[in-house]
């Protein structure tokens, strides 16, 4: 795994974090708190943060507004990707995507399998682009967000990570 650095400083991306939950509040949004902390530690800006009920149309409203925000580079959602009767995240996000990043969900489930075994099948983690922004949909568990951040997103949102990364798409 190549990790050669460039001479340029890392790009500071503008990121939004959306927690999808019918139960979480700002006081107990542990997965959202974790992602927010990691973004700041990595030198990025968290320009937007919200909690939305697991409602298809409310999610599309929030996401559509963020997708149209010229200041944002990345949107990270957590929650609403598991195997249940009322999950809405993937159904809300999929039609908004211009392109999907096919390997993201597969890689996340492979990494998750090492931690939780066959329960990894129940995650619909996905990623794609919309209006020039990267969108990553993660499960709502803090451990799943940690796995995604440490194993995929931290490197891919770092413009100095080699051989390639998503962040370099925003470097002038």
VEXBA-256775 format. One line per field, with one value per residue (C-alpha): chain; z negated, y negated, x. Coordinates in steps of 0.5 Angstrom, whole numbers, plus 500, padded with zeros to 3 digits. Example, Ala and Ser with C-alpha at 12.3 -4.5 7.8 and 13.67 -1.06 7.14 Angstrom:
BEGIN
c: A; A
z: 484; 486
y: 509; 502
x: 525; 527
This chain:
BEGIN
c: A; A; A; A; A; A; A; A; A; A; A; A; A; A; A; A; A; A; A; A; A; A; A; A; A; A; A; A; A; A; A; A; A; A; A; A; A; A; A; A; A; A; A; A; A; A; A; A; A; A; A; A; A; A; A; A; A; A; A; A; A; A; A; A; A; A; A; A; A; A; A; A; A; A; A; A; A; A; A; A; A; A; A; A; A; A; A; A; A; A; A; A; A; A; A; A; A; A; A; A; A; A; A; A; A; A; A; A; A; A; A; A; A; A; A; A; A; A; A; A; A; A; A; A; A; A; A; A; A; A; A; A; A; A; A; A; A; A; A; A; A; A; A; A; A; A; A; A; A; A; A; A; A; A; A; A; A; A; A; A; A; A; A; A; A; A; A; A; A; A; A; A
z: 500; 502; 498; 501; 499; 504; 502; 502; 496; 495; 498; 493; 495; 493; 491; 488; 484; 483; 478; 480; 474; 471; 464; 464; 462; 461; 454; 456; 463; 462; 469; 472; 466; 468; 475; 474; 469; 474; 480; 475; 473; 481; 482; 486; 484; 482; 485; 484; 479; 478; 476; 480; 479; 483; 488; 495; 497; 491; 493; 500; 498; 494; 499; 505; 501; 499; 506; 509; 504; 508; 502; 500; 503; 499; 495; 490; 488; 482; 481; 485; 489; 485; 486; 483; 486; 485; 488; 492; 494; 500; 503; 502; 504; 510; 515; 513; 515; 522; 521; 516; 513; 514; 510; 504; 501; 503; 499; 493; 492; 493; 488; 484; 485; 481; 475; 475; 479; 484; 481; 485; 491; 487; 489; 495; 495; 501; 504; 511; 513; 514; 517; 516; 509; 506; 502; 497; 494; 487; 482; 476; 471; 468; 469; 477; 478; 474; 479; 485; 483; 481; 487; 492; 492; 488; 494; 499; 496; 496; 502; 500; 500; 506; 511; 511; 507; 508; 505; 510; 515; 511; 511; 515
y: 500; 494; 488; 483; 476; 470; 463; 459; 459; 463; 459; 457; 460; 457; 463; 464; 469; 472; 477; 480; 483; 482; 483; 479; 472; 467; 469; 477; 477; 481; 483; 476; 473; 478; 476; 469; 470; 474; 469; 463; 467; 468; 461; 461; 456; 458; 453; 457; 462; 464; 470; 472; 477; 483; 480; 481; 474; 470; 473; 471; 464; 464; 467; 463; 457; 459; 462; 455; 451; 449; 449; 456; 461; 468; 470; 476; 479; 484; 488; 491; 496; 502; 508; 506; 504; 496; 495; 489; 487; 491; 490; 482; 482; 486; 482; 476; 479; 477; 483; 488; 491; 498; 501; 497; 501; 507; 505; 503; 509; 513; 509; 510; 517; 518; 515; 517; 523; 524; 519; 514; 517; 512; 506; 502; 497; 493; 487; 483; 476; 471; 464; 465; 467; 474; 477; 483; 486; 490; 494; 491; 495; 491; 497; 497; 490; 491; 497; 493; 487; 490; 495; 491; 484; 481; 483; 482; 475; 473; 470; 472; 480; 484; 487; 483; 480; 477; 470; 468; 467; 461; 458; 452
x: 500; 503; 503; 508; 507; 507; 511; 504; 500; 494; 488; 482; 476; 469; 465; 458; 455; 448; 446; 440; 436; 429; 432; 439; 439; 445; 446; 447; 450; 456; 457; 456; 461; 466; 466; 466; 472; 476; 474; 477; 483; 485; 485; 478; 472; 465; 461; 454; 452; 445; 440; 435; 429; 429; 424; 426; 423; 426; 433; 432; 431; 437; 442; 439; 440; 447; 449; 447; 452; 458; 462; 461; 466; 464; 457; 458; 452; 451; 445; 439; 443; 442; 437; 430; 423; 424; 431; 431; 438; 440; 433; 434; 441; 441; 437; 441; 448; 451; 456; 457; 463; 462; 468; 466; 461; 464; 471; 467; 463; 470; 473; 466; 466; 473; 470; 462; 462; 456; 453; 457; 452; 446; 450; 448; 454; 455; 459; 458; 458; 453; 454; 461; 461; 463; 457; 459; 453; 456; 452; 450; 454; 460; 464; 462; 464; 470; 472; 470; 474; 480; 480; 478; 476; 482; 486; 482; 480; 487; 490; 497; 495; 498; 498; 491; 485; 479; 481; 485; 479; 478; 486; 487
